[in-house]
């Protein structure tokens, strides 16, 4: 697998964005192995040690899959709240899962798309940090040629976004961009908005609280009949880079290593 990367301010960034990495990984997976719109609801372990994974499908039906071990690359809180284990996970593991905030769960992002990156004509970088408007961190996300794009992460808490509603939130975003980059920022072709706090696959109710300190991430404790049968992956299980792309990649490598050791 080859992914082209460029160095930005001492760090590496993926040329053409993270979708390039996702597509490169997906191309290595045989067709038919990934099932979309399938939600795991229960994982059961029989007396003989065999595992059955139960899932709900989009058409309302259910499906059962046999497994020798299961990798859960999910936010720990989503596992703790939405998957039923039989026999139950030990209480210390459940407590650990529910205590780990999902890094992106309370976050939102907006991307404003323009005909061209007009701010460059005024010798502006497109980068800004702000404690005044809804966006706290803004970057130039324009492609190499053609359209212009500004994206930003929100400093506005999830509860406030929910109370204001999407239309009002995006109006405030445009007002902020106008204040930073001039009246041309009003001429938006389209504006894209993703609020992870409203995504049931990412967030639970506890994630509405704004993170003020970096959480302590890492693997849940190992104990009970599920040891070596349930392998926790995902970025929040990596103690060094939890919450970031690097953490997700390292967690995946660790999960593969554990599977190889138990097989």
Secondary structure, DSSP 8 states (H G I E B T S, - for coil): ----EEEETTEEEETT-HHHHHHHHHTTS-TTS--SSEEEEEEEE-TTS-EEEEEEETTS-EEEEEES-EEE-S-HHHHHHH-EEES---HHHHHHHHHS--TTTT-EEEEEEESS-GGGGGT--S-EE-SSSSEEEEEE---SSS-EEEEEEE-S-HHHHHHH-HHHHHHHHHHHHHHHH-GGGG--SEEEEEEGGG-TTT--GGGGS---S----------STTTTTEEE-SGGG-TTTTTSHHHHHHHHHHHHHHHHHH-
